[in-house]
Each structure stands twice: as C-alpha cells, then as structure tokens.
Amino acid sequence: MSAGVNKRDVFAASVLDLIVRGGIQSVSIRTVAANSGWSVGALQKTFSNKDALLRAAADLVISRAEARMDALTFSGDSVDYLVRLVEETLPLDQQRTEEAIAWNAFAAEAIHTPWIAEILIGQDQLVSDQLVEALRSFGAAQPEAAAAGIIAVSDGLALRLLYDPKRAAEFCTVLRPIINHLLTI
C-alpha cells in the first residue's frame, strides 16, 4: 500500500465491506487487516481494538450519507426536496445498499452494545433536528410529527428494500404522496 493512502479510511471501508458480507461478527483485527491488505501491526497502530474499527465504519456510513444529502439543492418544491432526501437513505444503488446493511447491523448490535446505541441515537437526533428545521421553513404545521413520520417511512422502506429490492420503483413512487400527506398533519 502507498504511503499517501489514508489508512483510517481504508480500514473503515474494509470494516464496512466485512459487515456487508458477514455481519458485525465477521469484524476482527485480523479479518480487517487481511481484507484491507495491511498487516495486523499497521492496523493496530491506527485502531487499537474492534470497537474503534466499528466506530470508524459507523462514521464512514454517516459521512457518506451526510455528503449526499448536503449536495441536494432546494428547487422550490418542498415535497420534491424531501422525497430526494429520503431517496438518499434508501438502498437504491450498491453504496447505499452497503450503508443500509451496515446501519441495520449496527442497529441490531445496539440492543446489546450501549456505545453503538449512543452513536445511532445521536445521529437520529441530528437528522431529526435538521428535518424539523427544514419542515418549519416549509411551513409545516407540526414539523416534529412530520419529521417523525418521514424518518419512519425512510427507515421502513430502507429495511424492506434490503430484502425485497425488486420493489424499489414502487416504493419510490409512493414516497411523494406519503410525504405530501405527512406535511398536512
């Protein structure tokens, strides 16, 4: 591997790859080193343990999704904007599918691992707060309720698309009327 390569990013991507292929239980110092093409020693100089590796992978998933959402522009149609925002969370391509698999693996692990729960809760709160702020600017009567509904729809569709990806077009089609309805509550 080249000296100019950011090892943290390589290792985080390797953890994400392992989670996608075999779940969180497939992640270890040895498997990440082997999967990334680096030695165990090089890995341990960057990450001291499995928890640190998992944190880096969670951060990678979060940063990728945030970058996609931040790149969206508002064209004057609040429903269209919100639909595009939700679509960025759905497993509609390989990268978003990998992120959804990892996020759901983290969610399952969070039941037994408080520090993972803290990461997910913190990210959920951040997304909710940002969504409420956007909904207020769009004039939603009950932005907190609408935000909770949009997040629930996003989470539900993302999960269903992981095991039934053939329904992607159908689910994307129903997003607009669902979000439109949620803005009326």
C-alpha positions as CSV (number, residue, x, y, z in Angstrom):
1,M,0.0,0.0,0.0
2,S,1.1,3.5,-0.8
3,A,2.4,5.8,2.0
4,G,0.0,8.5,0.7
5,V,-3.1,6.4,1.4
6,N,-5.3,7.4,4.4
7,K,-5.2,4.1,6.4
8,R,-8.1,5.1,8.6
9,D,-10.3,5.4,5.5
10,V,-9.0,2.1,4.1
11,F,-9.6,0.3,7.3
12,A,-13.1,1.8,7.8
13,A,-14.1,0.8,4.3
14,S,-12.7,-2.7,4.9
15,V,-14.8,-2.9,8.1
16,L,-17.9,-1.8,6.1
17,D,-17.1,-4.4,3.5
18,L,-16.8,-7.2,6.1
19,I,-20.1,-6.1,7.8
20,V,-21.9,-6.2,4.4
21,R,-20.5,-9.7,3.6
22,G,-20.7,-11.3,7.0
23,G,-22.2,-9.0,9.7
24,I,-20.5,-7.4,12.6
25,Q,-19.4,-10.7,14.0
26,S,-17.1,-11.1,10.9
27,V,-15.1,-8.0,12.0
28,S,-11.8,-8.6,13.9
29,I,-8.4,-7.0,13.9
30,R,-7.2,-10.0,11.8
31,T,-10.0,-10.0,9.3
32,V,-9.8,-6.3,8.7
33,A,-6.1,-6.4,8.2
34,A,-6.4,-9.3,5.7
35,N,-9.3,-7.7,3.9
36,S,-7.6,-4.3,3.6
37,G,-4.2,-5.7,2.5
38,W,-2.4,-4.2,5.5
39,S,-0.6,-6.0,8.3
40,V,-2.1,-6.5,11.7
41,G,0.6,-4.3,13.2
42,A,-0.2,-1.4,10.8
43,L,-3.9,-1.8,11.6
44,Q,-3.2,-1.7,15.4
45,K,-1.1,1.5,15.0
46,T,-4.3,3.1,13.7
47,F,-7.0,1.3,15.6
48,S,-6.4,-0.3,19.0
49,N,-9.4,-2.6,19.0
50,K,-12.5,-3.8,17.3
51,D,-14.7,-1.1,18.9
52,A,-12.6,1.6,17.4
53,L,-12.9,-0.1,14.0
54,L,-16.6,-0.3,14.3
55,R,-16.8,3.4,15.3
56,A,-14.8,4.3,12.2
57,A,-17.2,2.3,10.0
58,A,-20.2,3.9,11.5
59,D,-18.6,7.3,11.0
60,L,-18.0,6.4,7.3
61,V,-21.6,5.5,6.8
62,I,-22.8,8.7,8.4
63,S,-20.3,10.9,6.5
64,R,-21.3,9.4,3.1
65,A,-25.0,9.9,3.7
66,E,-24.5,13.4,5.0
67,A,-22.4,14.3,2.0
68,R,-25.1,13.1,-0.4
69,M,-27.8,15.0,1.5
70,D,-25.7,18.1,1.8
71,A,-25.3,18.1,-2.0
72,L,-29.0,18.2,-2.6
73,T,-30.3,21.6,-3.7
74,F,-33.8,23.0,-2.9
75,S,-35.6,23.9,-6.1
76,G,-38.7,25.5,-4.5
77,D,-40.8,22.3,-4.2
78,S,-40.6,21.1,-0.6
79,V,-42.1,17.7,-1.3
80,D,-39.7,17.0,-4.1
81,Y,-36.8,18.0,-1.9
82,L,-38.0,15.8,0.9
83,V,-38.5,12.9,-1.5
84,R,-34.9,13.3,-2.8
85,L,-33.7,13.5,0.8
86,V,-35.4,10.2,1.7
87,E,-34.2,8.5,-1.5
88,E,-30.6,9.3,-0.4
89,T,-31.2,7.0,2.6
90,L,-32.7,4.1,0.5
91,P,-30.7,1.2,-0.8
92,L,-31.1,2.1,-4.4
93,D,-27.5,1.5,-5.6
94,Q,-24.6,-0.5,-4.3
95,Q,-23.1,2.1,-2.0
96,R,-26.5,2.9,-0.3
97,T,-27.3,-0.8,-0.1
98,E,-24.0,-1.4,1.7
99,E,-24.7,1.5,4.0
100,A,-28.2,0.3,4.8
101,I,-26.9,-3.2,5.5
102,A,-24.3,-1.8,7.9
103,W,-26.7,0.6,9.5
104,N,-29.2,-2.2,10.2
105,A,-26.3,-4.4,11.5
106,F,-25.3,-1.5,13.9
107,A,-29.0,-1.1,14.9
108,A,-29.2,-4.8,15.8
109,E,-25.9,-4.7,17.7
110,A,-27.0,-1.5,19.5
111,I,-29.5,-3.6,21.5
112,H,-26.6,-5.1,23.4
113,T,-23.9,-2.5,22.9
114,P,-24.6,0.8,24.6
115,W,-21.9,2.8,22.8
116,I,-23.3,1.8,19.4
117,A,-26.7,2.8,20.6
118,E,-25.3,6.2,21.6
119,I,-23.9,6.7,18.1
120,L,-27.2,5.8,16.4
121,I,-29.3,7.9,18.9
122,G,-27.0,10.9,18.3
123,Q,-27.3,10.6,14.6
124,D,-31.1,10.0,14.7
125,Q,-31.4,13.2,16.8
126,L,-29.2,15.2,14.5
127,V,-31.2,14.1,11.4
128,S,-34.5,14.7,13.2
129,D,-33.4,18.2,14.3
130,Q,-32.3,19.1,10.8
131,L,-35.5,17.7,9.3
132,V,-37.7,19.7,11.8
133,E,-35.8,22.8,10.9
134,A,-36.4,22.3,7.2
135,L,-40.1,21.4,7.8
136,R,-40.5,24.6,9.8
137,S,-39.0,26.6,6.9
138,F,-41.5,24.9,4.6
139,G,-44.4,26.0,6.8
140,A,-45.3,22.5,8.2
141,A,-48.0,22.8,10.9
142,Q,-46.5,20.1,13.0
143,P,-42.8,19.8,12.0
144,E,-41.9,17.3,14.8
145,A,-44.7,14.9,13.9
146,A,-44.0,15.2,10.1
147,A,-40.3,14.6,10.8
148,A,-41.0,11.5,12.8
149,G,-43.3,10.2,10.1
150,I,-40.7,10.9,7.3
151,I,-38.0,9.2,9.3
152,A,-40.3,6.2,10.0
153,V,-41.1,5.9,6.3
154,S,-37.4,6.2,5.3
155,D,-36.4,3.5,7.9
156,G,-39.2,1.2,6.9
157,L,-38.7,1.4,3.2
158,A,-34.9,1.1,3.6
159,L,-35.3,-2.1,5.6
160,R,-37.9,-3.6,3.2
161,L,-35.7,-2.8,0.2
162,L,-32.9,-4.8,1.7
163,Y,-34.9,-8.0,1.5
164,D,-37.2,-7.0,-1.4
165,P,-35.1,-4.8,-3.8
166,K,-37.4,-5.5,-6.7
167,R,-40.0,-3.1,-5.2
168,A,-37.7,-0.1,-5.4
169,A,-39.6,1.6,-8.2
170,E,-42.9,1.0,-6.4
171,F,-41.6,2.3,-3.1
172,C,-40.1,5.4,-4.7
173,T,-43.4,6.1,-6.4
174,V,-45.3,6.1,-3.1
175,L,-42.9,8.5,-1.4
176,R,-44.3,11.7,-2.9
177,P,-47.9,11.1,-1.8
178,I,-46.8,9.8,1.6
179,I,-44.6,12.9,2.3
180,N,-47.2,15.2,0.9
181,H,-49.7,13.7,3.4
182,L,-47.2,14.0,6.3
183,L,-46.8,17.7,5.6
184,T,-50.6,18.1,6.2
185,I,-50.6,16.7,9.8
